[in-house]
Amino acid sequence: MPVYEYRCPGCGEEFERLVLSSSSKVACPACGGDDLVKKVSSFGTSGTEKKVSSASCDGCRKGSCAGCR
């Protein structure tokens, strides 16, 4: 069940909404408008960053990429 971000061009309100199906109607919580713009959202993850040593880096030839540091 994805969470989408919306902006209402009528009043400028920005909000998130859990959308259960593609046929779900979403309305602005501030003005009730339904002519909404779906914003581009970034995918979020949590956890720790794993660093790769240059000795085991397969992503570049010289171990100089940002992932090798």
N, C-alpha and C positions, 0 to 999 in steps of 0.2 A: 504494500500500500504506500504509494509515493506521496511525499509532501511537496507541493508546488508553491512557488512564490508568484504573487500577482501584484499588478499595479492598476489602480482604477484611474483612467484618464479624466473622469468626471470630477473627482475631488482630490486626486493625488495620493490617496491612501495606498500604502504598501503593506501586504500581509501574506501570511502563509496559510495553506489549507491542506489538510489530509484529504485526498481524493480517493474514494473507495472504488469507483468505476469511471470509465470514460464518459458515461451518460450522466454523471452527477452534475447538477447545476451549482455553480459557485456564484455568490453575490458578494459585493463589497460590504464589509461589516459597518462601515461608516455611513454610506449613503444608500445602500441597497442596489446600486447599479450592477448590471450583469454584462456590460460591454467592457470586459477586462483584458488586460495585456498580460500574458504569461511571461515572466521574466526568465532569463537564462540563469539557471542555478548551477552552483558548483557541487561536485560530489564530495562529501566529507567522510573521512575515515578517522579512526582513533587508534592509538597504539604508539609504539616506539619506532623511531627511524633506525633502519639497519644500514650501517656503513659497510662498504665493500672495500677490501684492501686492493691495492693495485696489482698484487701478485695473483689474485684470483679474478680479476676483472675481465670478462669476455666481451664487454660492450665497446671497448676501444683498443687501439693497437699499442699505445704508449703509456697507458695508465694515467692520462692527463685529464680525463673527463671529470666532471663534478661528482659523479657517483663513486669515484675511486678515492676520494679524499675523506 
